[in-house]
Amino acid sequence: MARILVTGANQGIGYLTCAKLASEASTGSIVLACRDSAKAQGAVQKLVRETGRPESFFSTVLLDLTSLTSVRACVAAVTGSVDVLLLNAGGIGGDDHLMLTPDGITRVCAMNVTGSAALFEGLLEAKKLAPAAVVVYASSEIARGMAPFSYMPKFAAADEACMTTHLVGQPGCGYFRLLPFMKVMNSYGYAKAIGTLYFQNAAADHPKMRIVAASPGSTHSTSAANGTPKIMQCMGMATQMWLMSFVGMSHAPSVAAQRYLDVLLLADKAPSGTFLASSGVFEGELVDQAPWYPQLWANRQLQQAAAAAVKKVIAK
Ligand SMILES: NC(=O)c1ccc[n+]([C@@H]2O[C@H](COP(=O)([O-])OP(=O)(O)OC[C@H]3O[C@@H](n4cnc5c(N)ncnc54)[C@H](OP(=O)(O)O)[C@@H]3O)[C@@H](O)[C@H]2O)c1
């Protein structure tokens, strides 16, 4: 019976995935890692009501990805061994996406890269991750560019220095947008790209585990739109994402949660080291991105560079 830890489990796709996982016979217990204890408790009560599982089936730990101190405390608070780790928490980061955290990391990279990486590394080091654990990192289609919001990240091969500039707030390469507010989406795209490369490298480093980067796909009716720049929110981003579902450009959170479930439970659909995202720009079948963009997702040098940059920043 698997012990599953889900980050960002109190709402959105993370919450719905917990609800679906609770219905699986193979699930032994679920740990909800959230940054707000009241929200975490509220989610547990709702899960108990909606799934019929007893309260003891669920537990909570506090986790704020924008603080490495909080990540370390979270690792210490996890009891027992985690069989399945769903690194779902993340987001766009809003207008202050480049503001530095107390650890000197941009908000957007802390939310989408270093927090999840530090949690993974911390659990490994504390021997709280099962030797054959399944680890899924929430990536996004934006990691491969999503014109006109952001373009495909360009890293020079093995360019650890370039990646570091993104993590610490002075994007020094491959970063260019004409409209200032578009910077947010560009930063978010780079963050998800670096996170994806980091977890691809982790898959190579830990061959007994199954480690996959997967996008839940363009999903309406979550709080994700609240992280877009104010100007995009004023233009009704949340409504626009919902309207996009009528032309096959977004889907409901339950569809996104099912995508996570397939990746978590169906090993043959989601081999270790892959980056799975929609076949279309926003939506579509979940497919391996490496054959389409080998320069990014089948590039060992780039994966190693991302891992080196991230590890250096979280070790400080
Ligand atoms: N929605 C989409 O179209 C889409 C597409 C591709 C990828 N994704 C990715 O899918 C994941 C889930 O997105 P969603 O749409 O479900 O978004 P959401 O409704 O905004 O949920 C995000 C979850 O992450 C948590 N979180 C945010 N910042 C955190 C931090 N610093 N520390 C700990 N937890 C934090 C949130 O906690 P609070 O409740 O406390 O804010 C919330 O539980 C994200 O990684 C997102 O980037 C989403």
The ligand as an SDF file (V2000), in Angstrom:
LIG
                    3D

 48 52  0  0  0  0  0  0  0  0999 V2000
   -3.6300   25.4390  -14.4840 N   0  0  0  0  0  0  0  0  0  0  0  0
   -2.8990   25.2900  -15.5660 C   0  0  0  0  0  0  0  0  0  0  0  0
   -3.3100   25.6600  -16.6870 O   0  0  0  0  0  0  0  0  0  0  0  0
   -1.5470   24.6180  -15.4890 C   0  0  0  0  0  0  0  0  0  0  0  0
   -0.9190   24.2550  -16.6900 C   0  0  0  0  0  0  0  0  0  0  0  0
    0.3330   23.6430  -16.6330 C   0  0  0  0  0  0  0  0  0  0  0  0
    0.9390   23.4290  -15.4060 C   0  0  0  0  0  0  0  0  0  0  0  0
    0.3100   23.8010  -14.2550 N   0  0  0  0  0  0  0  0  0  0  0  0
    0.9880   23.5270  -12.9820 C   0  0  0  0  0  0  0  0  0  0  0  0
    0.1750   22.6490  -12.2220 O   0  0  0  0  0  0  0  0  0  0  0  0
    0.3790   22.8790  -10.8270 C   0  0  0  0  0  0  0  0  0  0  0  0
   -0.9790   23.0750  -10.1430 C   0  0  0  0  0  0  0  0  0  0  0  0
   -1.6080   24.1970  -10.7180 O   0  0  0  0  0  0  0  0  0  0  0  0
   -3.1220   24.6180  -10.4140 P   0  0  0  0  0  0  0  0  0  0  0  0
   -3.6810   25.0940  -11.7010 O   0  0  0  0  0  0  0  0  0  0  0  0
   -3.8210   23.5730   -9.6200 O   0  0  0  0  0  0  0  0  0  0  0  0
   -2.8560   25.9190   -9.5220 O   0  0  0  0  0  0  0  0  0  0  0  0
   -3.5180   26.4490   -8.1460 P   0  0  0  0  0  0  0  0  0  0  0  0
   -4.9890   26.2150   -8.1290 O   0  0  0  0  0  0  0  0  0  0  0  0
   -3.0250   27.8430   -8.0190 O   0  0  0  0  0  0  0  0  0  0  0  0
   -2.8460   25.5250   -7.0420 O   0  0  0  0  0  0  0  0  0  0  0  0
   -1.4750   25.6400   -6.7510 C   0  0  0  0  0  0  0  0  0  0  0  0
   -1.1650   24.9330   -5.4520 C   0  0  0  0  0  0  0  0  0  0  0  0
    0.2270   25.1570   -5.1790 O   0  0  0  0  0  0  0  0  0  0  0  0
    0.3320   25.7730   -3.9000 C   0  0  0  0  0  0  0  0  0  0  0  0
    1.4680   26.6860   -3.8100 N   0  0  0  0  0  0  0  0  0  0  0  0
    1.6660   27.8250   -4.5370 C   0  0  0  0  0  0  0  0  0  0  0  0
    2.7760   28.4460   -4.1030 N   0  0  0  0  0  0  0  0  0  0  0  0
    3.2740   27.6910   -3.0930 C   0  0  0  0  0  0  0  0  0  0  0  0
    4.3970   27.8020   -2.2300 C   0  0  0  0  0  0  0  0  0  0  0  0
    5.2210   28.8450   -2.2930 N   0  0  0  0  0  0  0  0  0  0  0  0
    4.6060   26.8400   -1.3020 N   0  0  0  0  0  0  0  0  0  0  0  0
    3.7650   25.7790   -1.2160 C   0  0  0  0  0  0  0  0  0  0  0  0
    2.6830   25.6310   -1.9660 N   0  0  0  0  0  0  0  0  0  0  0  0
    2.4390   26.5720   -2.9110 C   0  0  0  0  0  0  0  0  0  0  0  0
   -0.9650   26.5150   -3.7010 C   0  0  0  0  0  0  0  0  0  0  0  0
   -1.1610   26.8050   -2.3110 O   0  0  0  0  0  0  0  0  0  0  0  0
   -2.1390   28.0160   -1.8230 P   0  0  0  0  0  0  0  0  0  0  0  0
   -3.5300   27.4810   -1.8790 O   0  0  0  0  0  0  0  0  0  0  0  0
   -1.6610   28.2800   -0.4380 O   0  0  0  0  0  0  0  0  0  0  0  0
   -1.9250   29.1560   -2.7670 O   0  0  0  0  0  0  0  0  0  0  0  0
   -1.9600   25.5200   -4.2750 C   0  0  0  0  0  0  0  0  0  0  0  0
   -2.2260   24.5060   -3.3330 O   0  0  0  0  0  0  0  0  0  0  0  0
    1.3170   24.0760  -10.7340 C   0  0  0  0  0  0  0  0  0  0  0  0
    2.6260   23.6360  -10.5530 O   0  0  0  0  0  0  0  0  0  0  0  0
    1.1700   24.7520  -12.0860 C   0  0  0  0  0  0  0  0  0  0  0  0
    2.3140   25.4820  -12.4260 O   0  0  0  0  0  0  0  0  0  0  0  0
   -0.9250   24.3800  -14.2790 C   0  0  0  0  0  0  0  0  0  0  0  0
  1  2  1  0
  2  3  2  0
  2  4  1  0
  4  5  1  0
  4 48  2  0
  5  6  2  0
  6  7  1  0
  7  8  2  0
  8  9  1  0
  8 48  1  0
  9 10  1  0
  9 46  1  0
 10 11  1  0
 11 12  1  0
 11 44  1  0
 12 13  1  0
 13 14  1  0
 14 15  2  0
 14 16  1  0
 14 17  1  0
 17 18  1  0
 18 19  2  0
 18 20  1  0
 18 21  1  0
 21 22  1  0
 22 23  1  0
 23 24  1  0
 23 42  1  0
 24 25  1  0
 25 26  1  0
 25 36  1  0
 26 27  1  0
 26 35  1  0
 27 28  2  0
 28 29  1  0
 29 30  1  0
 29 35  2  0
 30 31  1  0
 30 32  2  0
 32 33  1  0
 33 34  2  0
 34 35  1  0
 36 37  1  0
 36 42  1  0
 37 38  1  0
 38 39  2  0
 38 40  1  0
 38 41  1  0
 42 43  1  0
 44 45  1  0
 44 46  1  0
 46 47  1  0
M  CHG  2   8   1  16  -1
M  END
$$$$
